[in-house]
Each structure stands twice: as C-alpha cells, then as structure tokens.
Amino acid sequence: MSDFRIGSVFVHVKDANKAANWYANLLGKPEPEPAAGPVQFMETADGRGLVIDDNRNNAPGIRPAFMLETTDIRSAYERVTSQGGRIVRDLEEDEVVAFFNFQDPDGNIVMVCEQRK
C-alpha cells in the first residue's frame, strides 16, 4: 500500500517568474533565478512549499490544488484508481520525478508525485 504525505500547494499564475519574485518578497526570501520552464518552486518548510505554475503544460481546466507525495508512484496510482479517482493527467516519469493528476469525487484536481533525486 502506498503511503501519502501532504506536499506542496499550487499557485496558478500567468507569469511564474514574476509571481515567484512577488512571493519571495512577501515571504522575506531571496528572489529566485528566472526559470525557463513553467514552474518555480519555493520551499517554505520541511521540503514543502509553493509550486508556482503558469500551466503552459497543463490541459485546460487541469489545475491541481495541492500535491500528495509518495515513495511508490505505481502503488499510489493503483490506490487512487481503486478508490474511484479519475486520472486526468496520466503517469509521467523520468529519472528525477514521477507524477500524475487525478480528480476526486467532488471534482478537485490533485497531483501525486514521487521525487527520485
């Protein structure tokens, strides 16, 4: 059985770099280096933080609210689907990370993520 831990919270924005600078100033952190990709991550405590996402790689309407972390992505996938979670972004994986998005019975979108490095 897969264990889950509440991970980071998503902040959906138009410009990830601009928003990351704003949140850095708000939280009293140094402004991050600009990112070429769609996401800026800002750690707050215990490896959790804000995932500042401009959503350029997401299908319309797929906006995760938060992340569940796991150490076994395949077991987590099976657990979610066996509980009636509807997969809205299929499992993607590489050597660094594996993740998928699902919709709960009330329509909330949640990401499940396994950090590998």
C-alpha positions as CSV (number, residue, x, y, z in Angstrom):
1,M,0.0,0.0,0.0
2,S,1.3,3.5,-0.9
3,D,1.7,6.0,1.9
4,F,0.8,9.6,1.2
5,R,2.1,12.8,2.7
6,I,0.7,16.2,2.1
7,G,3.2,18.0,0.0
8,S,3.2,21.4,-1.7
9,V,0.4,23.8,-2.6
10,F,-0.1,25.0,-6.2
11,V,-0.4,28.7,-7.0
12,H,-1.7,29.1,-10.6
13,V,-0.3,32.3,-12.3
14,K,0.2,33.9,-15.6
15,D,3.9,34.5,-15.2
16,A,5.8,32.1,-13.0
17,N,9.0,34.2,-12.7
18,K,7.1,37.4,-11.8
19,A,4.9,35.6,-9.3
20,A,7.9,33.9,-7.7
21,N,9.6,37.2,-7.2
22,W,6.4,38.6,-5.6
23,Y,6.0,35.6,-3.2
24,A,9.7,35.7,-2.4
25,N,9.4,39.4,-1.3
26,L,6.2,38.6,0.6
27,L,7.8,35.7,2.5
28,G,11.1,37.5,3.0
29,K,13.1,35.1,0.8
30,P,15.7,35.9,-1.9
31,E,14.3,36.3,-5.4
32,P,14.9,33.0,-7.3
33,E,16.8,32.8,-10.5
34,P,14.5,33.0,-13.6
35,A,13.2,29.7,-14.8
36,A,12.8,28.8,-18.5
37,G,10.1,26.2,-17.7
38,P,6.5,26.6,-16.5
39,V,7.2,26.2,-12.7
40,Q,9.0,27.9,-9.9
41,F,9.3,26.1,-6.6
42,M,9.6,28.0,-3.4
43,E,10.4,25.9,-0.3
44,T,8.8,27.0,2.9
45,A,9.4,24.2,5.5
46,D,10.2,20.5,5.7
47,G,10.6,20.3,1.9
48,R,7.1,21.6,1.3
49,G,6.3,24.8,-0.4
50,L,4.7,26.7,-3.2
51,V,4.6,25.3,-6.7
52,I,4.1,28.5,-8.8
53,D,2.8,27.2,-12.1
54,D,2.0,29.1,-15.3
55,N,0.1,26.0,-16.5
56,R,1.6,26.1,-20.1
57,N,2.0,22.2,-20.0
58,N,-1.5,21.5,-18.5
59,A,-4.7,20.9,-20.4
60,P,-7.4,23.5,-19.9
61,G,-9.1,23.0,-16.6
62,I,-6.4,20.8,-15.1
63,R,-5.2,22.9,-12.2
64,P,-4.0,20.8,-9.2
65,A,-4.8,22.3,-5.8
66,F,-2.1,20.5,-3.9
67,M,0.4,17.6,-4.1
68,L,0.4,14.3,-2.3
69,E,3.9,12.9,-2.1
70,T,4.6,9.2,-2.2
71,T,7.6,6.9,-2.4
72,D,5.9,4.4,-4.7
73,I,4.1,6.1,-7.6
74,R,2.8,2.9,-9.2
75,S,1.2,1.7,-5.9
76,A,-0.2,5.2,-5.4
77,Y,-1.7,5.1,-8.9
78,E,-3.4,1.8,-8.3
79,R,-4.7,3.0,-4.9
80,V,-6.2,6.2,-6.4
81,T,-7.9,4.4,-9.2
82,S,-9.2,1.6,-6.9
83,Q,-10.8,4.3,-4.7
84,G,-12.6,5.8,-7.7
85,G,-10.2,8.7,-8.5
86,R,-10.4,9.6,-12.2
87,I,-7.0,10.1,-13.8
88,V,-6.9,13.4,-15.7
89,R,-3.2,13.5,-16.5
90,D,-1.6,10.1,-16.9
91,L,1.6,8.9,-15.2
92,E,4.7,10.7,-16.4
93,E,8.1,9.7,-15.2
94,D,11.8,10.2,-15.7
95,E,14.9,9.7,-13.6
96,V,14.1,12.7,-11.3
97,V,10.4,12.7,-10.8
98,A,7.2,10.7,-11.5
99,F,3.7,12.2,-11.2
100,F,0.1,12.0,-12.3
101,N,-3.1,14.1,-11.7
102,F,-6.4,12.8,-10.6
103,Q,-9.9,14.2,-9.9
104,D,-11.6,13.3,-6.7
105,P,-15.4,12.6,-6.5
106,D,-16.0,16.3,-5.8
107,G,-14.1,17.4,-8.9
108,N,-10.9,18.6,-7.1
109,I,-7.7,18.0,-9.0
110,V,-4.8,16.6,-7.0
111,M,-1.2,15.8,-8.1
112,V,0.6,12.7,-6.8
113,C,4.4,12.9,-7.0
114,E,7.4,10.7,-6.3
115,Q,10.7,12.6,-6.1
116,R,13.5,10.4,-7.2
117,K,16.5,12.7,-6.7
